[in-house]
Every structure is written in C-alpha cells, then in structure tokens.
C-alpha cells in the first residue's frame, strides 16, 4: 500500500482518537456509562441489547442506545419496543462507526440524560477495533455457531475489548461447541479476559451480564469522593 | 470524510479493478474457473470448501484454494487435508483480499494448473464487496444462525454476488430460521438470485452445490467455438 495512504489513514485515526477522548470526558462528566458492543454480523448484539434495555428500563435505569448499520433501521425499531430511546446511525457503506458519527448523532438527538448508553457497532470483526468511540468499556460478542478459533483469527478486536460474551449458548451442544478451546483462544489473545455466556432462552447468563453492568453503573453514578 | 481520501480510495479501487481484469483474462486463458467465497466470520466458508475440495479431488478435478485470514494458517492446514493444494494469505490486519495479493501469491506458488481455484475471502460482509479479485463467480454465504435480514443490512455484498448459499441448514429448526423471510431479503437486494442450501451433516444440499460448480466447470473447460 502506498505510503501516502497509510499516512492519511493515520491522520484519520488520530482525529478519531481526539474526538473519542473528548466524548469520553463528556460522558464521564455527565455520569453516563458508555458500552460499545462489537461482533460479527449475526452474533446476537441486537437481541442481547433488547433484553438488556428491557431489564434496565424495568428497573428504572435511564438507558439508551445508538445502533449502527450500513442500511435499514430494523434494529432501532426492534430495540425501541424495550421502551428505551434508541437512535439508528446508517453508515451507508462504511464498515464501522467513528467517534464523529457518535458526536453528531448525540447532538441531534433530543434524548437523555442517560445512566447508561449502549453503542451497537456495525457487524464486523475487523475495522471497528481501530475506532475508539469514547466508550468506557468495549464488549466483544462471539456466538457458539462461529467457531472457537475466531479470537486467533481476529486478534485485534478481542485484544481491544474488555469483556467477551459468548452468545447463543443454548445452541452449544447442537454446534458441538468446545468451550475450553474457545476460552483458550480468547485468553491466548487477551490473558485473563472476563468471559460471560448468554442465551436468548435462559436467564442465568443474562443475570451475570446484568450484574456486570450494574457493577460498572455503580462506579460511574456514585464516584469515589 | 475529506475529499482527498475519497479520491485516493477511488484510485486504489481503479488499480484493483485493472489488476482484477488482467487476472480474470489470465484465468480464462489458462482454463481455470475461479470462485470467490465471501461471508461473515463463522458462516462456514472453510467447511464448505473442505467438503467441496474433497469431492473435486476425489473425482480427479484439479482443484486448489487461496485462503485469506488476518492471522493464522488454521484454515490452510485444515483444507490441505482434502489433498488439494492450498495456500494461506495473511492480510495482517487488512479486512479483505485485493487483486494484487492474489497475483503475488499465485506467482510465488508452485502449484497448478487448476481446473478450479477457490478464493476464500476474509470473513467480512462489508469491504470484500468492493474488491474484485479476478473471479468468474462470487458466492456469498449466509448461515441460518445469522438472521434473515442480513441481506437488507449488507446489500452491497449480496448485490455483487452471483449465488447465495444458506449454510448450517441442519440448525434451521433450532434457530427458528424463517426461510421465506431470508429468500425475500435476498431477492429484495438481488431479484432472482440463485439460492442454495447446505449443511455439514447432510448431502443433498452439497449435491446441488457441486452440480452448480460442475456446470460452471463445463463452461470454462469446454468453451464454445
């Protein structure tokens, strides 16, 4: 690849990093915990988010979501049924969200303040890893149907995330999913990474995920003196 | 996005298109049918390719594969068990294959001639759609676990493909997969597109897929006078 392009790309990333840093400061100042969900297309980000928003809204937490997709507002319409404010970001062919899009949509959105704001990234295991969106935590999803070696094949996105959620766990047996192999792959890329397991059809995994969010919310909303 | 970057990207694409055109002419001249497989990570490209190579090699067809991944040579090692020559292309962070990579790896590879050469692209539903690799046919895979509306959300890759293969069909019932909805999504993006259905655990779908390849092979190897 020609040097000029690499330099320009570097410039774009630096600008993104600066915008992301400013966003994170703003979120922290406003007491909003921000969580960026990344994964392949079809891993179940939207379903996890739907269940999460329902629980948070039901518990009186002010939760919202920004949802990225190349086209369609299917996800935003689906998520709005949770009762939480949701806004769709269409990237029109761009394969990831950038900090500038987050800032622009927040400014144009008559919603909030939020205790917790989720960002559902475009389904892509590569490019979103390079774009900080100002989030406090990045969560990578991996479904049992995808193959246990995905973390080794897409190391950057697993390495840049704080937590891994293994989804569709109810299909683990049908897919002959090897949990130990998946854990080994994740920990080879990011030693000691926290791993949660969820399923659309059973609650225990979701309880652990909600507990993880609650713990983070406590830290943001009740800061140490 | 600044104008300069758009222009540069356009320039990169034009260069790629020129290289791809030259590759396609070369493949046609040498009597090699080239098929580019694209999909999300974990849709089952490697498994389909493994089964396909075994069958082709078993039938005496000279088949080979170039396999793209960000990191690891897991797929090439797995595919080599089929008996076909296989070469791994590591993109080291790039989210798609480009025509230049195909040309360089072909030149450095002591293999062939092939009746059919498969290219397994990096798992990504966005960027590979913009990069012609000199293939004769582009095949997009969609697994029943991914959601029926993926073609609407990632229209370019479905629109730029010639055939859609719905994989993991043995999990369709467990996933409550809605075949009619998936077909409607695919045909909304690309009316009349040929759709095949495969499963790792049953042969009928694979038979239809092999018949499709045989038909294409016939056309390339025995060109009309």
Interface residues (C-beta under 8 A of the other chain):
Chain A: X1 X4 X5 X8 X12 X40 X41 X42 X69 X70 X71 X72 X74 X93 X95 X122 X123 X124 X125 X126 X127 X143 X145 X146 X147 X149 X150 X152 X153 X154 X155 X156 X168 X171 X174 X175
Chain B: X1 X4 X5 X8 X12 X40 X41 X42 X69 X70 X71 X72 X74 X93 X95 X122 X123 X124 X125 X126 X127 X143 X145 X146 X147 X149 X150 X152 X153 X154 X155 X156 X168 X171 X174 X175
